[in-house]
Amino acid sequence: MAEIVNLRTVRKRKAREDDAARAEQNRILFGRTKAEKTQSRAETELATRRLDSHKRED
């Protein structure tokens, strides 16, 4: 015999799981500290300057 399922609770459980997944994704994307952002920006600028300094003029 089939198990009786309350659709309202299933819908709420799915919404909670979706919210948790979205929160995890946002923590990955936006969860960096100011120091980490500054460090990353400095590394990117340094790499860009090094690359530009090795370009040859035609």
C-alpha positions, 0 to 999 in steps of 0.5 A: 500500500502507498504511503500517505504524504502531506503535500504541504510539508513536502513543498515546505521541505523542498523550499527549505532545501532550495533556500539552503542551496542558494545560501551556500552558493551566496556564501561561496560567491560573496563570503570573502572578507575585505582582506581577501578581496584586497589580496586578490585584487593586488595579485591580479594587478601584479599579474597584469603589470608583469604581463604588460611589462613583457609585451614587445613594441612593434 
